[in-house]
């Protein structure tokens, strides 16, 4: 049985609220970032909880932090800059908390990163930071990735990611146009999984989102 916790982690500008769901036999740690806080994004977003469920079903401890200014998290929205610092602090906290939890081979638990929309943008930045300090994630899953110009928000300079990153986008996404994500992915020769009929929030398509992740997992863990 998993254990649900709400924890306040010390961040650069105050407390960061994190929803933690444990696992009786953990095989990894999955850190999942939610959509834009100024447009109603929270850690309870259905895409975010679907991502968390998919990773728990594969044995991961899941962490869903609230971005600054959301829920119990302190600080003010910073368009992804300070938010990257915050999720890095959550990563560091998790590594310390689970330092003595090892895989069957005696190695530290592998790290997985996932994000939705603005959270996917922040996740690409976090992945770059972690690679620079020697703890690169084993796998990235990005959904509805904020890239390029997004109406009413800003222009996103989304970071490059590794070739095995799973990028999923809705064909009918009106928040982040599919063309934006394809333009970001093309220079990296990075495939994008397009879900026909899906909007930005994957209404009535969440089961497909989960199935895509489950099938892709086998390729990451042969």
Long-range contacts (C-beta under 8 A, 24 or more apart in sequence): 2-56, 6-72, 8-72, 9-65, 9-89, 9-90, 9-93, 10-89, 10-93, 11-68, 11-73, 11-74, 11-75, 11-85, 11-86, 11-89, 11-90, 12-75, 12-82, 12-85, 12-86, 12-89, 13-68, 13-74, 13-75, 13-76, 13-82, 13-86, 14-68, 14-73, 14-74, 14-75, 15-72, 15-73, 15-74, 16-65, 16-66, 16-68, 16-73, 16-74, 16-86, 16-89, 16-90, 17-43, 17-65, 17-66, 17-70, 17-71, 17-72, 17-73, 18-63, 18-64, 18-65, 18-66, 18-90, 18-93, 19-43, 19-63, 19-64, 19-65, 19-66, 20-61, 20-62, 20-63, 20-64, 21-52, 21-56, 21-61, 21-62, 22-61, 23-56, 23-59, 23-60, 23-61, 25-59, 26-59, 26-60, 26-61, 26-98, 26-101, 26-109, 27-58, 27-59, 27-60, 27-103, 27-109, 27-110, 28-55, 28-58, 28-59, 28-60, 28-61, 28-109, 28-110, 28-111, 28-112, 28-138, 29-60, 29-61, 29-63, 29-94, 29-98, 29-109, 29-110, 29-111, 29-112, 30-55, 30-56, 30-60, 30-61, 30-62, 30-63, 30-111, 30-112, 30-113, 30-114, 31-63, 31-65, 31-87, 31-90, 31-91, 31-94, 31-111, 31-112, 31-113, 31-114, 31-126, 32-62, 32-63, 32-64, 32-113, 32-114, 32-115, 32-116, 32-119, 33-65, 33-67, 33-87, 33-113, 33-114, 33-115, 33-116, 33-118, 33-119, 33-120, 33-122, 33-123, 33-126, 34-64, 34-65, 34-66, 34-67, 34-70, 34-115, 34-116, 34-118, 34-119, 35-116, 35-117, 35-118, 35-119, 35-144, 36-117, 36-118, 36-146, 36-153, 37-67, 37-68, 37-69, 37-70, 37-77, 37-118, 38-77, 39-152, 39-153, 41-67, 41-70, 41-117, 41-118, 41-119, 42-66, 42-70, 42-71, 43-70, 43-71, 45-116, 45-201, 46-201, 46-202, 46-206, 47-116, 47-117, 47-143, 47-144, 47-201, 47-202, 47-206, 47-209, 48-116, 48-119, 50-202, 50-206, 50-209, 50-210, 51-114, 51-116, 51-141, 51-143, 51-209, 51-213, 53-210, 54-209, 54-210, 54-213, 54-214, 55-112, 55-114, 55-213, 57-214, 58-214, 58-217, 60-112, 61-94, 61-98, 61-109, 63-90, 63-94, 65-90, 67-119, 67-122, 79-154, 80-118, 80-121, 80-122, 80-125, 80-156, 83-122, 84-122, 84-125, 84-126, 84-129, 87-122, 87-123, 87-126, 88-126, 88-129, 88-130, 91-126, 91-130, 91-135, 95-135, 110-137, 110-138, 111-135, 111-136, 111-137, 111-138, 112-137, 112-138, 112-139, 112-140, 112-141, 113-137, 113-139, 113-140, 113-141, 114-140, 114-141, 114-142, 114-143, 115-141, 115-142, 115-143, 115-145, 116-143, 116-144, 117-143, 117-144, 117-145, 117-146, 117-175, 117-176, 117-200, 118-146, 118-153, 120-144, 120-145, 120-146, 120-158, 121-145, 121-146, 121-147, 121-156, 121-158, 124-158, 124-159, 124-160, 124-161, 125-159, 127-159, 127-161, 127-162, 128-159, 128-160, 138-220, 139-164, 139-165, 139-166, 139-220, 140-165, 140-166, 141-165, 141-166, 141-168, 141-213, 141-216, 142-166, 142-167, 142-168, 143-168, 143-169, 143-202, 143-209, 144-168, 144-169, 144-170, 144-173, 144-175, 144-176, 144-200, 144-201, 144-202, 145-169, 145-176, 145-181, 145-184, 146-176, 147-176, 147-180, 147-181, 147-183, 147-184, 148-176, 148-177, 148-180, 148-181, 148-183, 148-184, 149-180, 150-175, 150-176, 150-180, 151-175, 158-184, 160-187, 160-188, 161-188, 161-190, 163-188, 163-189, 163-190, 164-219, 164-220, 165-190, 166-193, 166-212, 166-213, 166-216, 167-191, 167-192, 167-193, 168-192, 168-193, 168-195, 168-209, 168-212, 168-213, 169-193, 169-194, 169-195, 169-198, 170-194, 170-195, 170-197, 170-198, 170-199, 170-200, 170-202, 170-205, 171-195, 171-196, 171-197, 171-198, 172-197, 172-198, 172-199, 173-198, 173-199, 173-200, 174-199, 174-200, 175-200, 176-200
